[in-house]
Amino acid sequence: MRKGFTLIELLVVIAIIGLLASIVTVSLSSSQDRAKQAKIESFASQVHHALAADAVGIWDFDDAAAGTANDTSGLQNNGSVSNATATADRNTNLNKAYNFNGRNSSIQISKVLIPNGDSTKTFGTDFTYSVWARTTNTDALFRTILTQKMGGSNNCYTLDYSGYDKQLRLVNNGGVSITGVKVSAGTLTKWTHIVVVHNVVANTTRFYINGVSTPILYGGQATWCTQVPTAVFRIGRPAWDSATNYFNGDIDGVRIYNRALSSAQIQQLYAEGLPSHSLAQYNQ
């Protein structure tokens, strides 16, 4: 009668135990990963819905293949597309963004999205711009990304970029003189998330590039508009009707909110715009 294992039998038993342990470990790890991912997605969804309630307009351009620019915020602030062409978005999805040719491309929304304000804040309003953009343009012109048209050819709260100066601005000429705020943005040859936060109470304008707050180079105070806005908001085109200052590059994921978003909310917006695997890494 045998009273023990042979060496071979003992090795087989050890191997089986090790295999079972690895299966249990993988199962636990997989379960933990799924729980973590579910938590991340739940948090992102909560933030998204909370922000959506304050959205003036959301244009993700997922309908670019059809040549339309519908607002998915529920407010039906749909855009009219002129000479902009569908292109791949920041996640390489085909026909999910728009390319602007720098000459006559634009998207126009026939609505006042940013009300006017003055130095007494009587008509002032908080707002946040959020947009993904890229361009290889290097000329000295500040080319328009977003703008609210005012009376005549004036503009208010125009977000534009100069590839030569490598600067972003928020400017207006809707008052006595042109005023603005500038930041250093570097080159925008890769998809870049740009956020501008206009805070009436604090009387400040802040920029965020790829989720990071960017120091002001010039200005620092909010830019006030004193004229009555017209029902024209433009993407990729300046307020005045000329062949200059059109944006030359790609634009995606335009969002406008009627309040000043916090740093945490802006970082979440940036993370949401990344591929799903990057979102998981960002929230670890």
Number of C-alpha atoms within 10 A of each C-alpha: 3 5 5 8 10 10 9 9 11 12 12 12 13 12 12 12 12 12 12 12 12 12 12 12 12 12 12 12 12 12 12 12 12 12 12 15 18 13 14 18 17 12 13 18 13 12 15 15 11 12 16 18 12 17 20 22 23 24 21 22 25 21 16 22 16 11 17 18 24 22 20 18 18 14 11 13 21 21 20 16 19 14 15 22 19 22 21 16 23 23 12 11 11 14 19 21 28 32 26 26 17 20 16 19 20 27 21 21 22 14 17 18 22 25 21 23 22 17 14 9 13 9 14 21 19 20 24 25 21 23 24 26 25 20 21 13 19 15 12 13 17 22 26 27 28 27 26 27 29 28 14 13 13 20 25 32 29 26 27 24 29 24 21 14 16 17 18 26 27 27 23 26 21 26 17 10 8 15 20 21 22 23 22 18 21 14 19 21 14 13 18 21 26 22 27 25 24 26 20 24 11 10 16 15 24 22 26 21 21 19 20 15 15 15 14 17 13 12 17 16 18 24 27 27 27 19 21 15 24 20 16 17 26 22 26 31 30 29 25 14 11 12 11 16 24 25 32 23 20 27 28 26 20 22 21 22 22 20 19 21 20 11 14 10 16 25 19 19 21 24 21 19 19 15 12 13 9 12 19 18 11 15 15 8
